[in-house]
Amino acid sequence: GFAMPIREGKAQEIYIVMSGEMMALYAANNIAKGILKYAHSGGVRLGGLICNERQTDRELDLAEALASRLNSKLIHFVPRDNIVQHAELRKMSVIQYAPDSKQAGEYRALAEKIHGNS
């Protein structure tokens, strides 16, 4: 599980990657509760949520609502793009496969948000 690395001080900031599907929201909520349980003793914080879009109804609204209920924030909403599957078939990342694509830009924006999050 994730508790041991937290207790051993191997993490300072944790981001939960989830989608707006009900089971993913449920799992993200439980993971966040676990992180908060060990946060003080391990010196770690929940950096926020990252929603990996699955194109379900009200997905962005649900992700933002969960972040709010957890007193956290939705760091980035990563839109679904089939270029991810094209890159995976070639055993490449999107940044390698299509560095100028919109999706590559989304990943760069996410990296900037994480880097600047405090």
CYANA upper distance limits for C-alpha pairs under 8 A (distance plus 0.5 A):
  2 PHE  CA      6 ILE  CA      7.16
  3 ALA  CA      7 ARG  CA      6.67
  3 ALA  CA     34 GLY  CA      7.98
  3 ALA  CA     35 ILE  CA      7.96
  3 ALA  CA     38 TYR  CA      7.55
  4 MET  CA      8 GLU  CA      6.56
  5 PRO  CA      9 GLY  CA      6.72
  5 PRO  CA     10 LYS  CA      5.64
  5 PRO  CA     11 ALA  CA      7.02
  6 ILE  CA     10 LYS  CA      6.40
  6 ILE  CA     11 ALA  CA      6.15
  6 ILE  CA     12 GLN  CA      8.44
  6 ILE  CA     38 TYR  CA      7.34
  6 ILE  CA     39 ALA  CA      8.04
  6 ILE  CA     42 GLY  CA      5.83
  6 ILE  CA     43 GLY  CA      8.35
  6 ILE  CA     44 VAL  CA      7.33
  7 ARG  CA     38 TYR  CA      7.47
  7 ARG  CA     41 SER  CA      7.38
  7 ARG  CA     42 GLY  CA      5.32
  8 GLU  CA     42 GLY  CA      7.44
  9 GLY  CA     42 GLY  CA      6.03
  9 GLY  CA     43 GLY  CA      7.47
  9 GLY  CA     44 VAL  CA      8.22
 11 ALA  CA     44 VAL  CA      6.73
 12 GLN  CA     43 GLY  CA      6.98
 12 GLN  CA     44 VAL  CA      4.91
 12 GLN  CA     45 ARG  CA      6.87
 13 GLU  CA     44 VAL  CA      5.99
 13 GLU  CA     45 ARG  CA      5.49
 13 GLU  CA     46 LEU  CA      6.32
 13 GLU  CA     47 GLY  CA      5.93
 14 ILE  CA     44 VAL  CA      7.89
 14 ILE  CA     45 ARG  CA      6.79
 14 ILE  CA     46 LEU  CA      5.45
 14 ILE  CA     47 GLY  CA      5.79
 14 ILE  CA     48 GLY  CA      7.78
 15 TYR  CA     46 LEU  CA      6.68
 15 TYR  CA     47 GLY  CA      5.70
 15 TYR  CA     48 GLY  CA      5.69
 15 TYR  CA     49 LEU  CA      6.16
 15 TYR  CA     50 ILE  CA      7.42
 16 ILE  CA     28 ALA  CA      7.08
 16 ILE  CA     31 ILE  CA      8.34
 16 ILE  CA     32 ALA  CA      8.22
 16 ILE  CA     48 GLY  CA      7.06
 16 ILE  CA     49 LEU  CA      5.40
 16 ILE  CA     50 ILE  CA      6.55
 17 VAL  CA     28 ALA  CA      8.33
 17 VAL  CA     49 LEU  CA      6.51
 17 VAL  CA     50 ILE  CA      5.19
 17 VAL  CA     51 CYS  CA      6.36
 17 VAL  CA     52 ASN  CA      7.22
 18 MET  CA     24 ALA  CA      6.24
 18 MET  CA     25 LEU  CA      7.35
 18 MET  CA     28 ALA  CA      7.01
 18 MET  CA     49 LEU  CA      7.75
 18 MET  CA     50 ILE  CA      6.71
 18 MET  CA     51 CYS  CA      5.50
 18 MET  CA     52 ASN  CA      6.34
 19 SER  CA     24 ALA  CA      6.24
 19 SER  CA     25 LEU  CA      7.34
 19 SER  CA     51 CYS  CA      5.47
 19 SER  CA     52 ASN  CA      5.51
 19 SER  CA     53 GLU  CA      6.15
 19 SER  CA     54 ARG  CA      6.81
 19 SER  CA     59 GLU  CA      7.90
 19 SER  CA     63 ALA  CA      7.96
 20 GLY  CA     24 ALA  CA      7.06
 20 GLY  CA     25 LEU  CA      6.64
 20 GLY  CA     51 CYS  CA      7.49
 20 GLY  CA     52 ASN  CA      8.42
 20 GLY  CA     53 GLU  CA      7.46
 20 GLY  CA     54 ARG  CA      7.56
 20 GLY  CA     56 THR  CA      7.21
 20 GLY  CA     58 ARG  CA      8.23
 20 GLY  CA     59 GLU  CA      4.96
 20 GLY  CA     60 LEU  CA      7.41
 20 GLY  CA     62 LEU  CA      6.64
 20 GLY  CA     63 ALA  CA      6.32
 21 GLU  CA     25 LEU  CA      6.66
 21 GLU  CA     54 ARG  CA      8.12
 21 GLU  CA     56 THR  CA      7.31
 21 GLU  CA     59 GLU  CA      7.75
 22 MET  CA     26 TYR  CA      6.62
 23 MET  CA     27 ALA  CA      6.57
 24 ALA  CA     28 ALA  CA      6.51
 25 LEU  CA     29 ASN  CA      6.63
 25 LEU  CA     63 ALA  CA      7.97
 25 LEU  CA     66 LEU  CA      7.91
 26 TYR  CA     30 ASN  CA      6.87
 27 ALA  CA     31 ILE  CA      6.61
 28 ALA  CA     32 ALA  CA      6.54
 29 ASN  CA     33 LYS  CA      6.78
 29 ASN  CA     66 LEU  CA      7.96
 29 ASN  CA     70 LEU  CA      8.18
 30 ASN  CA     34 GLY  CA      6.82
 31 ILE  CA     35 ILE  CA      6.71
 32 ALA  CA     36 LEU  CA      6.67
 32 ALA  CA     46 LEU  CA      7.69
 32 ALA  CA     70 LEU  CA      7.97
 33 LYS  CA     37 LYS  CA      6.67
 34 GLY  CA     38 TYR  CA      7.10
 35 ILE  CA     39 ALA  CA      6.23
 35 ILE  CA     44 VAL  CA      8.44
 35 ILE  CA     45 ARG  CA      7.93
 35 ILE  CA     46 LEU  CA      7.33
 36 LEU  CA     40 HIS  CA      8.08
 36 LEU  CA     45 ARG  CA      7.89
 36 LEU  CA     46 LEU  CA      7.86
 38 TYR  CA     42 GLY  CA      6.41
 38 TYR  CA     44 VAL  CA      8.21
 39 ALA  CA     43 GLY  CA      6.10
 39 ALA  CA     44 VAL  CA      5.29
 39 ALA  CA     45 ARG  CA      6.27
 40 HIS  CA     44 VAL  CA      7.31
 46 LEU  CA     72 SER  CA      7.83
 47 GLY  CA     72 SER  CA      7.94
 47 GLY  CA     73 LYS  CA      8.39
 47 GLY  CA    114 ILE  CA      8.49
 47 GLY  CA    117 ASN  CA      7.86
 47 GLY  CA    118 SER  CA      8.39
 48 GLY  CA     67 ALA  CA      7.78
 48 GLY  CA     72 SER  CA      6.04
 48 GLY  CA     73 LYS  CA      5.57
 48 GLY  CA     74 LEU  CA      6.29
 48 GLY  CA     75 ILE  CA      6.24
 49 LEU  CA     63 ALA  CA      8.45
 49 LEU  CA     67 ALA  CA      7.12
 49 LEU  CA     72 SER  CA      8.07
 49 LEU  CA     73 LYS  CA      6.73
 49 LEU  CA     74 LEU  CA      5.24
 49 LEU  CA     75 ILE  CA      6.14
 49 LEU  CA     76 HIS  CA      7.86
 50 ILE  CA     74 LEU  CA      6.43
 50 ILE  CA     75 ILE  CA      6.04
 50 ILE  CA     76 HIS  CA      5.65
 50 ILE  CA     77 PHE  CA      6.57
 50 ILE  CA     78 VAL  CA      7.86
 51 CYS  CA     60 LEU  CA      8.31
 51 CYS  CA     63 ALA  CA      7.20
 51 CYS  CA     74 LEU  CA      7.87
 51 CYS  CA     76 HIS  CA      6.90
 51 CYS  CA     77 PHE  CA      5.29
 51 CYS  CA     78 VAL  CA      6.46
 52 ASN  CA     77 PHE  CA      6.78
 52 ASN  CA     78 VAL  CA      5.43
 52 ASN  CA     79 PRO  CA      7.10
 52 ASN  CA     80 ARG  CA      7.62
 53 GLU  CA     59 GLU  CA      7.80
 53 GLU  CA     77 PHE  CA      7.36
 53 GLU  CA     78 VAL  CA      6.30
 53 GLU  CA     79 PRO  CA      5.62
 53 GLU  CA     80 ARG  CA      5.70
 54 ARG  CA     59 GLU  CA      8.41
 54 ARG  CA     80 ARG  CA      6.82
 55 GLN  CA     59 GLU  CA      7.41
 55 GLN  CA     80 ARG  CA      7.63
 58 ARG  CA     62 LEU  CA      6.64
 59 GLU  CA     63 ALA  CA      6.66
 60 LEU  CA     64 GLU  CA      6.63
 60 LEU  CA     77 PHE  CA      7.75
 61 ASP  CA     65 ALA  CA      6.58
 62 LEU  CA     66 LEU  CA      6.69
 63 ALA  CA     67 ALA  CA      6.77
 63 ALA  CA     74 LEU  CA      7.48
 64 GLU  CA     68 SER  CA      6.69
 64 GLU  CA     73 LYS  CA      7.68
 64 GLU  CA     74 LEU  CA      6.37
 65 ALA  CA     69 ARG  CA      6.71
 66 LEU  CA     70 LEU  CA      6.71
 67 ALA  CA     71 ASN  CA      6.76
 67 ALA  CA     72 SER  CA      5.43
 67 ALA  CA     73 LYS  CA      5.36
 67 ALA  CA     74 LEU  CA      6.25
 68 SER  CA     72 SER  CA      6.25
 68 SER  CA     73 LYS  CA      6.87
 75 ILE  CA    110 LEU  CA      7.98
 75 ILE  CA    113 LYS  CA      7.27
 75 ILE  CA    114 ILE  CA      7.93
 76 HIS  CA    110 LEU  CA      6.56
 76 HIS  CA    113 LYS  CA      8.21
 78 VAL  CA    106 GLU  CA      7.07
 78 VAL  CA    107 TYR  CA      8.24
 79 PRO  CA    103 GLN  CA      8.21
 79 PRO  CA    106 GLU  CA      8.43
 81 ASP  CA    103 GLN  CA      7.31
 82 ASN  CA     86 HIS  CA      7.09
 83 ILE  CA     87 ALA  CA      6.64
 83 ILE  CA     94 VAL  CA      7.57
 83 ILE  CA    103 GLN  CA      7.99
 84 VAL  CA     88 GLU  CA      6.67
 84 VAL  CA     93 SER  CA      8.11
 84 VAL  CA     94 VAL  CA      6.48
 84 VAL  CA    103 GLN  CA      8.48
 85 GLN  CA     89 LEU  CA      6.65
 86 HIS  CA     90 ARG  CA      7.24
 87 ALA  CA     91 LYS  CA      6.79
 87 ALA  CA     92 MET  CA      5.56
 87 ALA  CA     93 SER  CA      6.27
 87 ALA  CA     94 VAL  CA      6.06
 87 ALA  CA     97 TYR  CA      6.12
 87 ALA  CA     98 ALA  CA      8.40
 88 GLU  CA     92 MET  CA      6.05
 88 GLU  CA     93 SER  CA      7.19
 88 GLU  CA     94 VAL  CA      8.49
 92 MET  CA     96 GLN  CA      6.51
 92 MET  CA     97 TYR  CA      6.48
 93 SER  CA     97 TYR  CA      6.59
 94 VAL  CA     98 ALA  CA      6.03
 94 VAL  CA     99 PRO  CA      7.16
 94 VAL  CA    103 GLN  CA      7.71
 94 VAL  CA    104 ALA  CA      6.35
 95 ILE  CA     99 PRO  CA      4.92
 95 ILE  CA    100 ASP  CA      8.34
 95 ILE  CA    104 ALA  CA      5.74
 98 ALA  CA    104 ALA  CA      7.39
 99 PRO  CA    104 ALA  CA      6.14
 99 PRO  CA    105 GLY  CA      8.41
100 ASP  CA    104 ALA  CA      6.92
100 ASP  CA    105 GLY  CA      7.68
101 SER  CA    105 GLY  CA      6.98
102 LYS  CA    106 GLU  CA      6.88
103 GLN  CA    107 TYR  CA      6.93
104 ALA  CA    108 ARG  CA      6.79
105 GLY  CA    109 ALA  CA      6.59
106 GLU  CA    110 LEU  CA      6.67
107 TYR  CA    111 ALA  CA      6.70
108 ARG  CA    112 GLU  CA      6.77
109 ALA  CA    113 LYS  CA      6.73
110 LEU  CA    114 ILE  CA      6.74
111 ALA  CA    115 HIS  CA      6.56
112 GLU  CA    116 GLY  CA      6.54
113 LYS  CA    117 ASN  CA      6.42
